[in-house]
């Protein structure tokens, strides 16, 4: 939101410099993001009269002009197509300054030119660069520009939080200045001179949807003259970030920026009937908006109609049919209050956000509607010669009912840790134009311009920010612990994060909203939870799996040539549980790996990550948390290759899935490379972690380590061989591990070689070589008999 220092000065008296004002607004919650100085580089510009304008002989577009600046005549070469004798213009003589340059005497086609006749764009007073600025004919030559218009201004860019629609206007910021110690703010002049014809006889207003449109006010103006706005109005509208159009539209925009209430002007002669009717749009009804777009509507949209045809989408944008043009003479001026939810839904459905919808969807002030209408009518009478019909037609079917809030000064001081007197608390609220009554404990009536004030804590926040957060002392509360005991889930989650980061993984925090089309591609649409009012189809569904939200992260890293990835996330996913049931929220651990396990190094060949890499991570986690053994069993999964898809079991309990992203999945996710993913159900995972660990003393007696390598069929699982070794060896086998898998030369097709390390140990004594050899032989015989294994020497 852009705020003009000069415009604020017309609404409240204060003596703060722009720097002081910026600091005080920021400290009170209306953060000043940027400050722009306007007009500082303009100097020496004066008015002048064009005495003659003749074509330069050697040019088809330049004019040789004689001008009078109140003191003398000058010769100026001008390229504007609209320059003509008799005009009052803005003249920059030599040595004067305009943005970006200092004027000097120049020669064009051999003719001297003493300065420039200026356009509004050259002075950055508006965007109009089509021709020179032409002032009213009664303007005297020789008047400095600063006496024509106050062009030196400071524009503040404010970051307004969504709960403060009142600060989307200069009057709201003026009210803040009042509370912060400035003077008493005042409304602009809204006194009107009306003609005898009654507006209520010329227009009827009917509201079919009182919830969508609780209040609608209309005024009628006769015989308005549509023309460009005066320079001060064009400049102010331009400074505040809008495009000047004509005097009527500029007035409605100016009043919106001044008072915060959107207005709309209709060409009343184009109405089919002398009537305004507010109704809901029909499903699929089309409407041509001011931007020339035919928009298809639904029942969430409110329409302003002339009793027969639609003339505007309420609160969002008007239509071409009733647009103000140079031929307009009679105007219907609308100032209404529309339901914020209705405007928000309608705006988002159309993808059409306007300055008007932005204010209505945050909550405009219903009591400001007639005031804004009167203010705009006064300016139309002054600047367009309009004749205001008597009275305002005001249909107020759903009146604003303020919330009454009990406020306890003792509660204020307890929450803030302050010692504010009751009178100080009352003064702060009244300085914000909030009605306070009662003694001791107060009864506060919610003002119509503050829809966010509904609870006692909301008022306490207002007191805190106006009193000054910097004035609230820091205190330590004695007695008792302020520390909340950490839950087991939180402790394990933190420990898991620390372990994975320590092992080289990078934690990611992707958006939980995913593209609805991806859920359809992976056949998850029936399980996906769709949000009611998505910003776009790319963010229409809350993820039914952490895997889906990891795709954009992997794709983006691949796009930046970062292909050696080891990522993880601990987050929630959501599943549709059937009609009439609430969605289920579950927590999962996602691990994703791509590329090489270690950087390329001259002394060794880097290892490409694969399923074993990912399984190793799961095994290390299980070992770190002392959960038991890890086993993989073939199982289908929506994202994985059929032959590279496994269910993960820890201590014989299924906890999730692990696999390689399928070719189809890579194509859907637009990822060019091998991706290995594991998704672990975190709730099941936590259940397997023991509450406490029992320590055991170090082994007193040495171990004997032996190797055994066997050739077995491809379909024999290494885990089954490992379990057979443990079972056959009995208590003498202390540990077993796989250290080699080999296929190739000297190994028949359909077979593989597996090598195991076996650690033999007894806790009570040292083993003899004979005992180890005997058990080792029994193990070899058992593997031959059970798996048809052949021993490799």
C-alpha angles and dihedrals in degrees: 000000000000118000126191119220090208094051091049088055090061090056102042137014115235134146101212120127117238089257093054091045091051091051094048094047091049093049091050094054104268097105116211104219098178140005121209123193112214127201097004092126096050116099138158099012115150139172120262139178121236106230096181140355118197129170117261105243095227095047138061096206108029124093128205105221133190112206135184117214098186094270107047147343126272135191113229132177109220129186098191114120093215100054113124140162115273096032124132106224143170112262129197109199122198114294092026120119134232126174108298101005150045115232120242137176109273139181121230121182088346093305124115117239117197103201134314141291102225139223121213090249092056088059091041089236091127140344093261106122098150095097146345121297111261117202128204111288093241091063111115119233117247099039114138114243092240089065091052097048135359095240097162105091143143117230118202121203105212127196101219116195116230093250093061108069089151089070092058085088139055092243090058092050089047088055089053090051089051091054092047092057106279124125129284112294119227137200116244119257112286100170110137137200105215132192121232097255109102119233091213089062092052102046136027122203124205127177117203094180110045092174093056093041112026093169136024125176126185135185130186126221123191130205099007117171113224112213140130114302121254114269096258092056095045090048095050094047089048094046089053093054104262132113118248111233111163137326096272098046091041090053092053090049093046093051090048090054091043101044102017097237119118118228134187129206120209129194095242094196088067093059114110091214134018090252144097117210123181114206143150119269119248118245108275095007111154126222131183109224129203091265090063095252122135104222126196111221137198136202092280089073125088118213131204108215137182089231090274112037134025116259101175144008099242114251094355115063141335127236134251092239096071100027119146109251139167088272094056116116107156119051135194108204116205124202111168143154117236130190110265095220092051093050093045093052093045094048094048093047091055095039085230118134120177136173086256097051090045090062098039095049091053092048124274124210111265091199091057094061098089093038092054090047092053092046092053092046091053091054092046090053090050100041104029102029092240122168112225117220116228117271136000122264104229123180108185106171100156106041123204111258112196121225113242112221127194110223122194115197088205089058091049092055093043093053095043098037090233137126100224118165117240091243091054091052090050092047092052093053094044090050086061089054091253115147112238126182138169136052126265098358112033135223110217123197115212110240117232092239093058110064089164095067106088105121139050091247090057089058091047089055090053091051091049096051095045093044085050127255087230088060094056107095123231110243137183114218110225123215125045133023120292091197119104111217111253114246121235092244092052092047093050091045091053092046091050092051092049092049095049094045089048090052091056102267124137119222116227130201106199126178110270092219115090139184112279089216091062091056088052092050091052091044092244098119093106090056097040122103111224120206116233100233109024122187088224141340088263088065101031103110133051106232118268088196135024088229092072095055091048092062096077090048093052092043092050092049091048088051089058091049092253101136103149098084133167106175136166140181134186106201149125130276129188134224130195108237100193139282114321094013129106117248117260119241116207135173124231141177114229122196121184127184133182138162126007126353092224136016119277108273130186093229098057146016112260117238119240113229116248141158091293090058090055093043088052090056091052091047092050091050091049090049092046091054093038092236102143137254126337122228130181121210124186110258135155122252132182094240104036137082110261094240093040099050123104141172112231118228124188117190087350092303120118109238106163147305138292130188153116118288108252125240089249089051091050090051093049092047092041092233118148106202145046115296125188117198138183125188115190124190100239096202092056090043092056092050089061095054109097117241090229138008127228115218120220128202121252117269112273097201130057124255131231115223121203134172129221125189121192136181112223138163118280093247093060111102118228090222091060091054090048092052090048090053091052093046094048095043094049120185093347092069108084100174141355129196139171114237104166142034117183136179124169138056114039091008114106120236111271092029137092138195119235123188122199133191115217124196115203120198143147122208095216103047147355117281121235123230090243092057092049093047091050094052092041089055092049089053092052091050091048092052091049092050098042102038104017088244123178117212117235117214 
